[in-house]
Amino acid sequence: MSGRRTWTWLRALIQHLPPESHTMTALRNELSDEELAEQAKKGEPEKGRWSQTEQLLALLADRVGALHHVYASAHSSRKQQPPEPIRRPGAKAARGKQELSDEQATTLFRMINGGAA
């Protein structure tokens, strides 16, 4: 081959880049929510935006935080807030709790107590 490469060669090169490479990260950043969910269902951590090592380290940090929370809660009279897990790339931010309006609370109260809404 005289210095020219084919599209097939380029595709093979990109497909064999490490998962944490900038190119693979940029490609995955373009995935839709549905595509991300599908990859999560398949259980393919190598297709995550972090390397497996980084994901395992984040999981370990989350577990240590949970253990610290349990220990602190058991040895304190104050209520301890559980730690926030390390945010993973590609994961949506956790939605906060939605506050009920007075009207929604009244409707819910009626429904619970057997009244028609």
WOJOTA-V268611 format. One line per field, one symbol per residue. ss: DSSP state (H for helix, E for strand, - for the rest). A space follows every 50 residues. Layout:
ss: ???
This chain:
ss: ------HHHHHHHHH------HHHHHHHH---HHHHHHHHHH--HHH--- -HHHHHHHHHHHHHHHHHHHHHHH-------------------------- -HHHHHHHHHHH-----
